[in-house]
Amino acid sequence: MPLLDWLNKQDAVRTVQKVPYRLLEAVPDLSAGDADTGNMLIQGDNLEALKALLPLYAGKVKCVFIDPPYNTRSAFTHYDDNLEHSLWLSLMYPRLELLRELLSEDGSIWVTIDDNEAHYLKVMMDEVFGRGNFISTLSWQKKYAVKSDSEFFSESHDFILVYAKNRGKYHINRFGRTAAQDARYKNPDNDTRGIWTSGPLQRNEARDYAIFPIISPKSGKEHWPPKGTSWRFTKEKMSELIADNRIWFGETGNNVPRLKRFLHEVSDSVPPTTWWDYQNFGHNDEARREAKALTEDSDVFATPKPERLLERILTLGTYYGDLVLDSFAGSGTTCAVAHKMNRRYIGIEMGDHAQTHCQPRLKKVIDGEQGGISKAVNWQGGGGFHYFRLGETIFDEYGSIHPNVRFAALAAHIWFCETRAPLPKPTDSPLLGIHNDTAYYLLYNGILGDRRPQSGNVLTQAVLDLLPKHHGRKIIYGEASRFGKPRLEAENIVFKQIPYDVRAV
């Protein structure tokens, strides 16, 4: 398979191994709604945030959608889109690697791009995801007005590259039928099987066994397939279809015969690769109007994606309750649409506008805002999300817990790893909390008031006597344990050693 090469590619390939694992620190004041939700909005560099998510969500994301910088040689307000070509490739490669690790085996990734980098991105994704896992390239019409000042052509569409994690396990959904599609179905002969439409009976090649006359039962007229074609069925099968009133010869019986297809037999629509219909897929102007309606700040993204486009993608790529990830969250469209469609989601965005744009938008979604796809999906509000920022690096260069990591930060990380929910409030107790009748303890950084190496950070009988009591299962993190396996089992304790059992690998 041909591979793409560029300046400093080997550094880009090694980047993922060099990125440190960081803690995810919950920010309760910026979270909203249901406290039990698993939805996440993360502020911070998306490469480090993806690495932080790896121990928690590797292999669990059903659908990734990203709208990365297009590298179009124009400076956008919220990020520098004028990256030198090799730098852009080096930016994308490690992020795609991590996104692949986060995808489930039956998951898919959808990437919007224009033709400045689309062809290079395709070759890069062939390398990262495997050429055999390529699904399709979609064309979405983002503009409807021609730019008269264009130098050559007026650009009107974006590409959407679609890859599966494992093509053999991937299944794409279908679009529901539209009223316009169903309107083509009639019942001029009052067939008891319901409304129907008709299609051609011939194929565009001549097969001797399928060239024969068809006699209209009503008029007796003889019909032959046009020259160079043949019927789609054998003579015997055609007789069965005529007897079953499956062949339509027109009201007088003199029309060219056509095959009847009943609406109740037709499945949902197979998605095309060209997405031109703005009534189903939206466009950039619509997206800008949606964004402006949700924020008092007129400084919105220049090319946000409309909610209808994301609704179409999540319809094809996910089911109710699936996990969606957008690591270039932008104005928060993916998260907003996933929320309204009852999908779980993780959004990542760097800079202050994670707080100034994404967070307020999602809060309005929880409150029941009626823009975008809300009416189409009967959105009434509800749900919630948790806001996170990237915290300290977990490990130092020697593999030990970094000395800057304090008890509260490590406690929050361990609780989240174990329960998949943020720690409700900071704790100054070795008992972090009880979840599903399991108590979680952390012996670290002198939490029991004794910093000697063989004291409060080591599980001994004296330390166990000091811990808050719990009669059920106990998971205890510490530097070491003086209990053997029989004693741990007798006390219903699972011991996990720091730093080796702190999940960040």
C-alpha positions in Angstrom: 0.0 0.0 0.0 1.4 3.4 -0.9 2.3 5.6 2.1 2.4 9.3 2.5 5.7 10.9 3.5 6.5 14.4 4.7 9.1 16.4 6.5 9.4 15.2 10.1 6.9 12.3 9.7 8.8 10.0 12.0 8.5 12.6 14.7 4.7 12.7 14.1 4.6 8.9 14.3 6.3 8.8 17.6 4.3 11.7 19.1 1.7 9.6 20.8 4.3 7.7 22.8 5.8 11.0 24.0 2.5 12.7 25.1 2.2 12.4 28.9 -1.0 11.1 30.6 -2.8 13.9 32.4 -5.4 13.9 35.0 -9.0 15.0 34.1 -10.1 17.6 36.7 -13.8 18.1 37.0 -15.1 21.7 37.2 -18.5 21.4 39.0 -19.3 25.1 38.6 -19.3 24.7 34.8 -21.1 21.4 34.7 -24.9 21.4 34.3 -28.0 19.2 34.6 -28.1 15.6 35.7 -25.3 14.8 38.0 -25.3 11.1 37.0 -24.7 11.8 33.3 -21.6 10.4 31.5 -21.5 13.3 29.0 -18.2 15.2 29.1 -17.0 18.6 27.8 -13.2 18.9 28.1 -11.2 22.1 27.8 -7.6 21.6 26.7 -5.3 20.5 24.0 -7.1 17.7 22.2 -4.0 15.5 21.8 -3.4 15.5 25.5 -7.1 15.1 26.2 -7.3 12.1 23.9 -4.4 10.5 25.7 -6.1 11.2 29.0 -9.3 9.4 27.7 -7.4 6.3 26.5 -7.3 4.4 29.8 -11.0 5.1 30.3 -12.6 4.8 26.9 -10.3 2.7 24.6 -12.4 0.6 22.3 -15.7 2.1 23.5 -16.5 5.1 21.2 -19.1 4.1 18.6 -18.8 7.2 16.4 -16.1 9.9 16.0 -16.9 13.1 14.1 -14.2 15.7 13.6 -14.2 19.0 11.7 -10.4 19.8 11.9 -8.7 22.9 10.6 -8.8 22.8 6.8 -5.3 24.4 6.3 -6.8 26.9 3.8 -4.2 29.6 4.0 -6.6 31.9 5.8 -6.5 32.9 9.4 -9.6 31.9 11.3 -10.6 33.7 14.5 -10.4 30.7 16.9 -7.4 28.8 15.5 -4.5 29.3 13.1 -5.7 27.6 9.9 -2.6 28.8 8.0 -0.4 25.8 8.9 2.5 24.9 6.7 1.5 21.6 4.9 3.9 19.3 6.7 2.9 20.8 10.1 -0.8 20.1 9.3 0.0 16.5 8.5 2.0 16.2 11.7 -0.9 17.7 13.6 -3.4 15.2 12.2 -1.4 11.9 12.3 -1.1 11.4 16.1 -4.7 12.5 16.7 -6.0 10.0 14.2 -3.9 7.3 15.9 -5.5 8.0 19.3 -9.0 8.3 17.8 -8.6 4.9 16.2 -7.7 3.4 19.6 -10.8 4.9 21.2 -13.1 3.5 18.5 -15.1 0.4 19.2 -14.6 -2.6 16.8 -17.9 -1.8 15.2 -17.4 2.0 15.2 -16.7 4.6 12.5 -15.0 7.9 12.1 -16.3 10.8 9.9 -13.9 13.6 9.0 -15.0 16.8 7.1 -12.3 18.4 4.9 -12.1 20.4 1.7 -9.8 19.8 -1.3 -6.8 21.6 0.1 -5.9 18.5 2.1 -8.6 15.9 1.3 -6.4 13.7 -0.9 -3.5 13.8 1.5 -5.8 13.0 4.4 -7.3 10.1 2.5 -3.8 8.5 2.1 -2.9 9.2 5.7 -6.2 7.6 7.0 -5.5 4.6 4.7 -2.3 4.1 6.7 -3.8 4.7 10.2 -7.1 2.9 9.7 -6.2 0.4 6.9 -7.2 0.9 3.3 -9.6 -2.0 3.6 -11.6 -0.1 6.3 -12.4 2.8 4.0 -16.1 3.2 3.6 -16.8 6.2 1.3 -16.1 9.8 0.5 -19.3 11.9 0.8 -19.8 15.3 -0.9 -21.8 17.8 1.1 -23.0 21.0 -0.5 -22.1 23.7 2.1 -22.9 26.8 -0.1 -25.7 27.7 -2.4 -24.6 31.2 -3.7 -21.8 31.5 -6.2 -18.9 33.7 -5.2 -18.5 36.0 -8.2 -14.9 37.0 -7.1 -13.6 33.4 -7.2 -10.4 33.1 -9.2 -11.3 29.9 -11.0 -14.3 27.9 -9.5 -16.7 28.9 -6.8 -16.2 26.4 -4.1 -19.5 24.9 -2.9 -18.9 21.6 -1.2 -16.9 19.8 1.5 -15.8 16.2 1.6 -16.6 13.8 4.5 -14.2 10.8 4.7 -15.8 7.8 6.4 -13.7 4.9 7.8 -14.7 1.9 9.9 -12.5 0.6 12.7 -13.2 -2.9 11.4 -15.2 -3.0 8.2 -16.2 -6.6 8.8 -18.0 -5.7 12.0 -19.3 -2.3 10.8 -23.0 -1.8 10.0 -24.4 1.5 8.6 -27.9 2.5 9.4 -30.4 3.8 6.8 -32.2 7.1 6.4 -35.9 7.1 7.2 -38.1 7.7 4.2 -39.3 11.2 3.5 -42.8 12.4 2.7 -41.6 13.4 -0.8 -40.4 9.8 -1.4 -43.6 8.3 -0.2 -45.7 10.7 -2.3 -44.5 8.9 -5.4 -46.6 5.8 -4.4 -50.1 5.6 -5.7 -52.8 2.9 -6.2 -54.5 3.5 -9.5 -55.7 -0.1 -9.8 -57.0 -0.4 -6.2 -54.6 -3.2 -5.4 -55.5 -4.6 -2.0 -51.8 -4.7 -1.0 -51.7 -0.9 -0.8 -50.0 1.9 -2.6 -47.2 1.2 -5.1 -44.9 2.7 -7.7 -43.3 1.0 -10.7 -39.9 0.5 -12.2 -38.4 -0.8 -15.5 -38.7 -4.4 -16.3 -35.7 -4.7 -18.6 -31.9 -4.8 -18.0 -29.4 -3.1 -20.2 -27.9 -6.2 -21.8 -29.3 -8.8 -24.1 -29.6 -12.3 -22.6 -31.2 -14.8 -24.9 -33.2 -16.7 -22.3 -34.8 -13.4 -21.2 -35.9 -12.1 -24.7 -39.5 -13.1 -25.3 -42.8 -11.4 -25.8 -45.1 -10.3 -22.9 -48.8 -10.3 -23.6 -50.9 -7.7 -21.8 -53.8 -9.6 -20.1 -56.1 -6.5 -20.6 -55.5 -5.5 -24.2 -53.7 -8.5 -25.7 -50.9 -6.2 -26.9 -47.5 -7.9 -27.4 -44.4 -6.3 -25.8 -40.8 -7.1 -26.6 -37.7 -5.7 -24.7 -36.0 -2.9 -26.7 -33.1 -3.9 -28.9 -29.9 -4.6 -27.0 -31.8 -5.3 -23.7 -33.7 -8.2 -22.2 -36.2 -8.7 -19.5 -35.0 -9.0 -15.8 -36.8 -12.3 -15.3 -37.2 -15.7 -17.0 -40.3 -16.5 -19.0 -41.6 -18.7 -16.1 -41.0 -16.0 -13.5 -42.6 -13.4 -15.6 -45.8 -15.5 -15.9 -45.9 -15.7 -12.1 -45.6 -12.0 -11.7 -48.3 -11.3 -14.3 -50.6 -13.7 -12.5 -49.9 -12.0 -9.2 -50.7 -8.6 -10.6 -47.1 -7.5 -10.2 -46.8 -6.2 -13.7 -48.4 -2.9 -14.7 -49.4 -2.3 -18.3 -51.1 1.0 -17.7 -54.9 1.7 -17.3 -55.6 0.7 -20.9 -53.2 -2.2 -20.9 -51.2 -0.8 -23.8 -48.3 0.8 -21.9 -44.8 -0.6 -21.8 -44.9 -3.1 -18.9 -43.3 -2.1 -15.5 -42.7 -3.9 -12.3 -44.8 -2.8 -9.3 -43.1 -2.1 -5.9 -45.3 -1.7 -2.9 -44.5 0.8 -0.2 -44.8 -1.8 2.6 -42.0 -3.8 0.9 -39.6 -0.9 0.6 -36.9 -0.5 3.3 -35.5 2.8 4.5 -33.4 4.8 2.1 -29.9 3.7 1.3 -27.7 6.8 1.9 -26.2 8.4 -1.3 -22.6 9.8 -1.4 -23.9 13.2 -2.6 -25.6 15.3 0.0 -27.0 18.2 -1.9 -30.5 18.6 -0.4 -30.2 21.5 2.2 -33.6 20.6 3.6 -32.1 17.3 4.9 -28.4 18.2 5.3 -28.2 22.0 6.0 -25.6 24.4 4.9 -23.0 26.9 6.4 -25.4 29.9 6.5 -27.9 27.9 8.5 -25.2 26.8 10.9 -24.1 30.4 11.5 -27.7 31.4 12.2 -28.0 28.5 14.7 -24.8 29.6 16.4 -25.7 33.2 16.6 -29.1 32.4 18.1 -27.4 30.5 21.0 -24.8 33.1 22.0 -24.7 36.8 22.7 -21.2 36.8 21.3 -21.3 37.7 17.6 -17.8 36.3 17.2 -18.9 32.8 16.1 -17.0 30.3 14.0 -16.7 31.2 10.3 -17.7 27.7 9.0 -19.7 25.8 11.7 -21.5 22.7 10.7 -25.4 22.7 10.9 -27.2 20.5 13.3 -29.0 18.8 10.4 -25.7 17.6 9.0 -24.7 16.0 12.3 -28.2 14.5 12.8 -27.8 12.7 9.4 -24.3 11.4 10.4 -25.4 10.2 13.8 -28.5 8.6 12.3 -26.3 6.5 10.0 -23.4 5.9 12.5 -25.1 5.4 15.9 -28.0 4.0 17.9 -29.7 5.3 21.1 -27.2 5.5 24.0 -24.0 5.1 21.8 -20.9 7.1 22.7 -20.0 9.9 20.3 -16.6 11.8 20.4 -15.7 15.1 18.8 -12.1 16.2 19.5 -12.5 19.5 17.5 -15.7 20.5 19.2 -15.7 24.1 17.8 -19.0 25.7 18.7 -20.3 22.4 20.2 -22.7 21.3 17.4 -21.8 17.6 17.7 -22.4 17.5 21.4 -25.6 19.4 21.1 -27.0 17.1 18.4 -25.9 14.0 20.3 -27.6 15.3 23.4 -30.9 15.9 21.6 -30.7 12.4 20.0 -30.0 10.7 23.3 -26.5 9.7 22.5 -23.7 9.9 25.1 -20.9 12.3 24.1 -17.4 13.6 24.8 -16.5 17.0 23.3 -12.9 18.4 23.4 -12.1 22.0 22.7 -9.1 24.1 23.5 -9.0 27.8 24.6 -11.5 29.9 26.4 -14.3 29.4 24.0 -14.8 25.9 25.4 -16.3 27.8 28.2 -17.6 30.8 26.4 -19.3 29.0 23.4 -19.6 25.2 24.0 -20.7 25.3 27.7 -23.4 27.9 27.3 -24.8 26.1 24.2 -25.0 22.8 26.0 -26.6 24.4 29.0 -29.3 25.8 26.7 -29.8 22.4 25.2 -30.5 21.0 28.7 -33.0 23.9 29.3 -34.9 22.8 26.1 -33.8 25.3 23.4 -35.8 24.9 20.2 -33.3 25.7 17.5 -31.6 23.3 15.0 -33.1 19.8 15.0 -35.0 20.3 18.3 -38.5 20.2 16.8 -37.6 17.4 14.3 -36.6 15.1 17.2 -39.2 16.5 19.7 -36.5 17.7 22.0 -37.9 19.0 25.4 -34.8 19.4 27.4 -33.1 17.4 30.2 -29.9 15.4 30.7 -26.6 16.9 31.7 -22.9 17.1 31.2 -19.7 17.4 33.2 -17.0 20.0 32.5 -13.4 19.0 32.8 -10.0 20.6 32.4 -6.6 18.9 31.9 -4.7 18.7 35.1 -1.3 17.6 36.2 0.8 14.9 34.4 0.2 11.7 36.3 3.6 10.1 35.9 7.1 11.5 36.0 9.9 10.4 33.7 10.7 7.5 36.0 7.2 6.1 36.0 6.4 7.3 39.5 3.4 9.5 40.4 4.5 13.0 39.6 5.3 14.9 42.8 3.0 17.8 41.8 0.0 15.5 41.9 -1.8 16.1 45.2 -4.2 13.7 47.0 -7.3 15.4 45.8 -6.3 15.3 42.1 -5.3 11.6 42.2 -8.4 10.8 44.2 -10.6 12.4 41.5 -8.7 10.5 38.7 -9.0 7.1 40.5 -12.7 7.6 41.3 -13.4 8.5 37.7 -11.4 5.5 36.4 -13.3 3.1 38.7 -16.8 4.5 38.4 -16.8 6.6 35.2 -18.3 9.5 37.1 -16.7 12.6 38.6 -16.0 12.6 42.3 -19.0 14.5 43.7 -16.8 16.8 45.9 -13.2 17.0 47.0 -12.3 14.8 49.9 -9.8 14.9 52.7 -10.6 11.3 53.7 -8.9 8.1 52.5 -12.5 6.9 51.8 -13.3 8.4 48.4 -16.8 7.1 48.3 -19.0 4.1 47.9 -20.3 3.0 44.5 -22.4 -0.1 43.8 -21.7 -1.3 47.4 -17.9 -1.1 46.8 -15.9 1.3 48.9 -12.9 3.0 47.3 -9.9 4.1 49.4 -6.7 5.9 48.6 -3.5 5.8 50.7 -1.4 8.5 49.3 0.5 11.7 50.2 0.2 11.3 53.9 -3.6 11.4 53.9 -3.6 9.7 57.4 -1.2 12.3 58.8 1.9 10.3 58.7 4.3 10.7 55.8 6.9 8.1 56.8 7.5 5.6 53.9 6.2 2.6 55.8 3.3 4.2 57.4 0.1 5.8 56.2 0.7 5.0 52.5 1.1 1.2 53.2 -1.8 -1.1 54.0 -1.1 -2.6 57.4 -3.4 -3.7 60.2 -2.9 -0.4 62.0 -3.9 1.5 58.8 -6.9 -0.7 58.2 -8.1 0.0 61.7 -8.0 3.7 61.0 -9.9 3.6 57.7 -13.6 4.5 57.7 -15.5 1.2 58.0 -17.4 -0.5 55.2 -18.7 -4.1 55.4 -18.9 -4.8 51.7 -16.2 -5.0 49.0 -13.3 -2.6 49.4 -10.8 -1.5 46.7 -7.7 0.1 48.3 -5.0 2.0 46.4 -1.6 2.3 48.2 2.1 2.1 47.8 2.3 -1.4 49.2 0.3 -4.0 51.3 1.5 -6.1 54.2 -1.4 -8.4 53.8 -1.1 -11.7 52.0 -3.7 -13.0 49.5 -5.7 -15.0 52.1 -6.0 -12.1 54.5 -7.1 -9.7 51.7 -9.8 -12.2 50.7 -10.9 -12.6 54.3 -11.2 -8.8 54.6 -13.0 -8.6 51.2 -10.2 -6.2 49.9 -8.8 -5.8 46.4 -5.5 -4.0 46.8 -4.1 -1.9 43.9 -0.5 -0.7 44.0 0.5 2.9 43.2 1.7 3.7 40.6 1.4 0.4 38.7 -2.4 0.0 39.0 -3.3 3.6 38.4 -4.8 3.3 34.9 -3.0 5.4 32.4 -1.8 2.8 30.0 
